[in-house]
Amino acid sequence: MFTYLQGKLRQRTRGLSETADAGFTLIELLVVIVILGILSAIVVFSVRGINDKGQGSACKTDKSTIDTAEEAYFATKNEYGDMGALVSGGFLSTASNWHDVVDVTANTYTVTPKSTGPCA
């Protein structure tokens, strides 16, 4: 009988200690939260530069589109045109908000970024 009660007591004590060991302590949870915070800060700072690179690529693409339209306009009209001539001639769908065509002569043109745009 004594051994039966000892066995039951051991089962209860073992059951209590197993449930206590099954959870996380407050320190463990805080360490995990701190690690997740550090990782999220690293991700935020690394992703921030992606937007800047995308903006630079969009500016280069816009300028390249205008250059291509100018060359197509020259091939058709044998002269370079300003932004209005490129749009009205059908070489550009809309005028660029980021670049402007300046110093247009029969032999040259210059594409410059607008001072109010993101490419400035």
Secondary structure, DSSP 8 states (H G I E B T S, - for coil): -HHHHHHHHHHHHHHHHHHHHHS--HHHHHHHHHHHHHHHHHHHHHHHHHHHHHHHHHHHHHHHHHHHHHHHHHHHHSS---HHHHHHTTSSSS--SSEEEES--SS--EEEE-TTSTT-
